[in-house]
Amino acid sequence: VMDGVEAVHRAGLQARDISERLIECVRDQKTHKAWLNFNRLVQETAALVRRTLQTEQIEVAEDLEPNLPWIEAHAGQIQQVVLNLIQNSRDAIQQIRSSGRIVLRTSIRQGWIALEVDDDGPGIPDEIRDEIFEPFFTTKGQRQGMGLGLSICTGIAQDHDGRLLVEKSARGARITLELPIEQSAVMEAN
């Protein structure tokens, strides 16, 4: 019995080391930040997946605040977060039905630019809300994911002085990415 416990313990330590190395790898990419139009990045990301999602009968709608300030960020990393949130919504919807809707909504919230990713999937049960951002936590089957997506996205958000939040939604789930509005970000999006 002790050999089994030790083997599980060693496997757990190895898994932790792997996740820490993956998160460090993502954090090492943060060198190239530039001023970007957040709405445009959201639109371009949605365009990347819209056709595929349409064939899966999932609509991606946009509700974008027209005059967001620009943000200083690593475009590839922020796009990775947006893509991951969209894919998680798609996977959740497909767990309960063959069609659905994802809404990407940008807004300004007291010093933050926010992107809400709303879906009409099954929602996130209260008992796992605090766990979903942990490495290796997944609600998907073993073949669908390792549970690193939201953990890596959390690391990216933190590296941009931002955060990921689970928020209440009328139906389905709402995950929100908040990024700080820099005081010097006076440029207006067109």
Secondary structure, 3 states (H helix, E strand, C coil): CHHHHHHHHHHHHHHHHHHHHHHHHHHHHHHCCEEECHHHHHHHHHHHHHHHHHHCCEEEEEECCCCCECEEECHHHHHHHHHHHHHHHHHHHHHHCCCEEEEEEEEEECCEEEEEEEECCCCCCHHHCCCCCCCCCCCCCCCCCCCCHHHHHHHHHHHCCCEEEEECCCCCCEEEEEEECCCCCCCECC
